[in-house]
């Protein structure tokens, strides 16, 4: 796997010598964030040998290299998910690649279902912690000692100082910000009401099908991590209505401007 990572890095370096300080994963609601960037280079995942490509409609699948508020950023426009059939090590390969390209800070974004009954679709939630035991650990197998320790500490996956900066920025921008624990499931099916009740008792505030495994490998590499979820729908059983992917996309599109504004403001603070 480490050799595969090096091959990915070499393929990218053959196209650009851009060195990012921040890695950004653009989840649903930030699909048009490229408009906020001063782009230097774009590389489709398909152009990188051995790189996983998204099979989900609406997930473009490319790296964006450029500047946001003067900060050198590499952004993932589209991510891959465990439910697409990839091995968990391939799901997180893009995150590890960004770390090897030079990124020291990772900002994860996603669309999530609200478990906390006080949430409403359109809320933005700062991730304070996570539960990712529903998918295999991405650190399973031989340890990549070049990246990190065999048994990395996960007592503070989401960096305390970054969380405080996001709170301050949201307050300055007048953007309401919820907080809570994110639960990653395997997908692709939505959860049952009984499962949601279980997750709620476990302390989860929102649920989705990404992010947790990505945060684990970033922490393993020593990156500082921050996560923000867009609550695009209420989870199964919270409201008396079925779940639909179309609703997720509609709400993500509706809050796109506010979500983009918050991310850009956070980038300015990181500078």
C-alpha positions as CSV (number, residue, x, y, z in Angstrom):
1,X,0.0,0.0,0.0
2,X,2.8,2.4,0.8
3,X,4.3,1.7,-2.7
4,X,0.9,2.4,-4.2
5,X,0.7,5.7,-2.4
6,X,4.1,6.7,-3.6
7,X,3.1,5.9,-7.2
8,X,0.0,8.1,-6.8
9,X,2.2,10.9,-5.5
10,X,4.7,10.5,-8.3
11,X,1.8,10.6,-10.9
12,X,0.6,13.9,-9.4
13,X,4.0,15.4,-9.1
14,X,4.5,14.7,-12.8
15,X,1.6,17.2,-13.4
16,X,2.2,19.8,-10.7
17,X,4.7,20.8,-8.0
18,X,2.0,22.5,-6.0
19,X,2.4,21.9,-2.2
20,X,-0.8,22.3,-0.2
21,X,-1.0,23.1,3.5
22,X,-4.7,22.3,3.8
23,X,-6.6,19.3,2.4
24,X,-10.3,19.8,1.9
25,X,-12.9,17.1,1.1
26,X,-15.9,18.6,-0.7
27,X,-19.0,16.7,0.4
28,X,-22.6,17.3,-0.8
29,X,-23.4,21.0,-0.6
30,X,-19.9,22.0,-1.7
31,X,-19.9,20.6,-5.3
32,X,-19.4,24.1,-6.8
33,X,-16.7,25.2,-4.3
34,X,-14.2,25.3,-7.1
35,X,-15.6,28.7,-7.9
36,X,-14.2,29.9,-4.6
37,X,-10.7,28.8,-5.5
38,X,-7.9,30.4,-7.4
39,X,-7.2,27.2,-9.4
40,X,-3.7,26.2,-10.4
41,X,-4.3,22.6,-11.5
42,X,-7.0,20.0,-11.8
43,X,-6.3,16.2,-12.0
44,X,-9.1,13.7,-12.5
45,X,-8.8,10.6,-10.3
46,X,-8.9,8.5,-13.5
47,X,-5.6,10.0,-14.6
48,X,-3.8,8.6,-11.4
49,X,-2.8,4.9,-11.8
50,X,-4.5,2.7,-9.2
51,X,-6.6,5.5,-7.8
52,X,-10.3,4.8,-6.8
53,X,-12.9,6.6,-8.8
54,X,-16.4,7.5,-7.5
55,X,-19.4,5.7,-9.0
56,X,-22.0,8.0,-7.3
57,X,-24.0,10.5,-9.4
58,X,-23.0,14.0,-8.5
59,X,-19.5,13.1,-7.3
60,X,-17.2,14.4,-10.0
61,X,-13.9,12.8,-9.0
62,X,-10.9,15.1,-9.3
63,X,-8.3,16.9,-7.2
64,X,-8.4,20.6,-7.3
65,X,-5.1,22.5,-6.5
66,X,-5.2,26.2,-5.8
67,X,-5.6,28.9,-3.2
68,X,-8.5,29.9,-1.0
69,X,-7.9,33.3,0.8
70,X,-4.2,32.9,0.0
71,X,-4.0,29.4,1.6
72,X,-2.6,26.6,-0.6
73,X,-5.3,24.0,-0.7
74,X,-5.8,20.6,-2.3
75,X,-9.5,19.8,-2.5
76,X,-11.2,16.5,-3.3
77,X,-14.2,17.2,-5.6
78,X,-16.0,13.9,-5.0
79,X,-15.0,11.1,-2.7
80,X,-15.3,7.3,-2.8
81,X,-17.3,5.3,-0.3
82,X,-17.0,1.9,1.3
83,X,-20.4,0.9,-0.1
84,X,-19.1,1.3,-3.7
85,X,-17.3,-2.0,-3.2
86,X,-13.8,-0.7,-2.7
87,X,-11.5,-2.1,0.0
88,X,-11.4,0.2,3.0
89,X,-7.7,0.9,2.3
90,X,-8.6,2.2,-1.2
91,X,-11.4,4.4,0.2
92,X,-8.9,6.3,2.3
93,X,-6.1,6.3,-0.2
94,X,-7.0,9.8,-1.4
95,X,-6.7,11.2,2.1
96,X,-3.3,9.6,2.6
97,X,-2.2,10.9,-0.8
98,X,-3.0,14.5,0.2
99,X,-1.1,14.1,3.4
100,X,2.0,12.9,1.5
101,X,1.6,15.9,-0.9
102,X,2.2,18.1,2.1
103,X,-1.1,18.9,3.7
104,X,-1.0,19.2,7.5
105,X,-4.6,20.1,8.1
106,X,-7.7,18.3,6.9
107,X,-11.2,19.8,6.7
108,X,-13.8,17.1,6.1
109,X,-17.3,18.0,5.0
110,X,-20.3,15.8,4.3
111,X,-24.1,15.5,4.0
112,X,-25.6,13.7,7.0
113,X,-29.0,12.7,8.5
114,X,-30.0,14.3,11.7
115,X,-30.5,12.1,14.7
116,X,-30.8,14.8,17.3
117,X,-34.5,15.7,17.1
118,X,-33.7,19.4,17.6
119,X,-31.9,19.5,14.3
120,X,-33.6,20.6,11.1
121,X,-32.6,20.0,7.5
122,X,-30.2,22.8,6.5
123,X,-28.4,22.9,9.8
124,X,-24.6,22.9,9.8
125,X,-23.0,20.7,12.5
126,X,-19.4,20.9,13.8
127,X,-18.2,17.3,14.4
128,X,-16.9,17.0,17.9
129,X,-16.3,13.2,17.9
130,X,-17.2,10.1,15.8
131,X,-18.3,6.5,15.9
132,X,-16.9,4.5,13.0
133,X,-17.1,0.9,14.2
134,X,-19.7,0.0,11.6
135,X,-17.0,-0.1,8.9
136,X,-13.6,-1.9,9.1
137,X,-10.7,0.1,10.5
138,X,-8.7,1.5,7.6
139,X,-5.6,0.7,9.7
140,X,-6.3,-3.0,9.6
141,X,-3.4,-5.1,8.2
142,X,0.3,-4.4,8.3
143,X,1.0,-1.0,9.8
144,X,2.4,1.7,7.4
145,X,5.2,2.7,9.7
146,X,6.2,5.5,7.3
147,X,2.9,7.1,8.1
148,X,2.3,6.5,11.8
149,X,2.3,4.3,14.8
150,X,0.7,0.8,15.0
151,X,-1.7,1.9,17.8
152,X,-2.5,5.6,17.3
153,X,-4.4,7.5,19.9
154,X,-7.9,8.6,18.9
155,X,-9.0,10.4,22.1
156,X,-9.2,13.7,20.2
157,X,-9.6,13.0,16.5
158,X,-11.1,16.4,15.8
159,X,-8.6,19.0,16.9
160,X,-9.8,21.1,19.8
161,X,-8.1,24.3,18.6
162,X,-9.6,24.0,15.1
163,X,-13.1,23.4,16.5
164,X,-12.8,26.6,18.6
165,X,-11.7,28.5,15.5
166,X,-14.7,27.2,13.5
167,X,-17.0,28.3,16.4
168,X,-15.5,31.8,16.4
169,X,-15.7,32.1,12.6
170,X,-19.3,30.9,12.5
171,X,-20.2,33.5,15.2
172,X,-18.5,36.3,13.3
173,X,-20.3,35.3,10.1
174,X,-23.7,35.0,11.8
175,X,-24.0,31.4,10.7
176,X,-25.8,29.1,13.2
177,X,-23.7,26.1,14.1
178,X,-24.8,23.0,15.8
179,X,-22.4,20.5,17.3
180,X,-22.4,16.8,17.8
181,X,-21.1,13.3,17.2
182,X,-21.0,11.8,13.7
183,X,-21.8,8.1,13.2
184,X,-20.5,6.4,10.0
185,X,-22.4,3.5,8.6
186,X,-21.4,1.2,5.8
187,X,-24.3,2.0,3.5
188,X,-25.6,2.2,0.8
189,X,-29.0,1.6,2.3
190,X,-30.4,4.1,4.7
191,X,-30.7,3.1,8.3
192,X,-33.8,1.6,10.0
193,X,-35.6,3.5,12.7
194,X,-34.4,0.8,15.2
195,X,-30.8,1.4,14.2
196,X,-31.3,5.2,14.5
197,X,-32.7,4.7,18.0
198,X,-29.6,2.6,18.8
199,X,-27.2,5.2,17.4
200,X,-28.9,7.9,19.4
201,X,-28.5,6.0,22.6
202,X,-24.9,5.6,21.8
203,X,-24.5,9.3,21.7
204,X,-24.7,10.1,17.9
205,X,-26.2,13.3,16.7
206,X,-25.9,12.7,12.9
207,X,-25.3,9.8,10.6
208,X,-23.7,9.3,7.2
209,X,-21.7,7.0,5.0
210,X,-18.3,8.6,4.9
211,X,-15.8,10.7,6.9
212,X,-15.1,8.5,9.9
213,X,-12.5,6.2,8.2
214,X,-11.0,9.3,6.5
215,X,-10.5,11.0,9.9
216,X,-8.8,7.9,11.3
217,X,-6.1,7.7,8.7
218,X,-5.5,11.4,8.8
219,X,-5.0,11.2,12.6
220,X,-2.7,8.2,12.1
221,X,-0.6,10.5,9.8
222,X,-0.5,13.3,12.4
223,X,-2.8,15.7,10.5
224,X,-5.0,18.1,12.4
225,X,-8.6,17.5,11.5
226,X,-11.8,19.4,11.5
227,X,-15.2,18.2,10.3
228,X,-18.5,19.9,9.4
229,X,-21.7,18.1,8.4
230,X,-24.6,19.5,6.5
231,X,-27.8,18.1,7.9
232,X,-29.7,17.4,4.7
233,X,-32.5,15.3,6.1
234,X,-33.7,13.8,9.4
235,X,-32.7,10.1,9.9
236,X,-35.2,7.3,9.7
237,X,-37.9,7.3,12.3
238,X,-37.3,10.9,13.4
239,X,-40.1,12.1,11.0
240,X,-43.0,10.0,9.7
241,X,-41.8,10.0,6.1
242,X,-39.5,7.8,3.9
243,X,-36.0,8.9,3.0
244,X,-34.9,9.9,-0.5
245,X,-31.6,10.8,-2.0
246,X,-33.3,13.6,-4.0
247,X,-34.2,15.4,-0.7
248,X,-30.5,15.2,0.4
249,X,-29.4,16.9,-2.9
250,X,-32.1,19.5,-2.7
251,X,-31.2,20.6,0.8
252,X,-27.5,20.5,0.0
253,X,-28.1,22.8,-2.9
254,X,-30.1,25.2,-0.8
255,X,-27.5,25.7,1.8
256,X,-24.5,25.6,-0.6
257,X,-23.9,29.4,-0.4
258,X,-23.9,29.5,3.4
259,X,-21.8,26.3,3.6
260,X,-19.2,27.7,1.1
261,X,-19.1,31.0,3.0
262,X,-18.3,29.2,6.3
263,X,-15.5,27.1,4.7
264,X,-13.9,30.1,3.1
265,X,-14.0,32.1,6.3
266,X,-12.4,29.1,8.1
267,X,-9.7,29.1,5.5
268,X,-9.0,32.8,6.1
269,X,-8.6,32.0,9.8
270,X,-6.2,29.2,9.1
271,X,-4.0,31.6,7.2
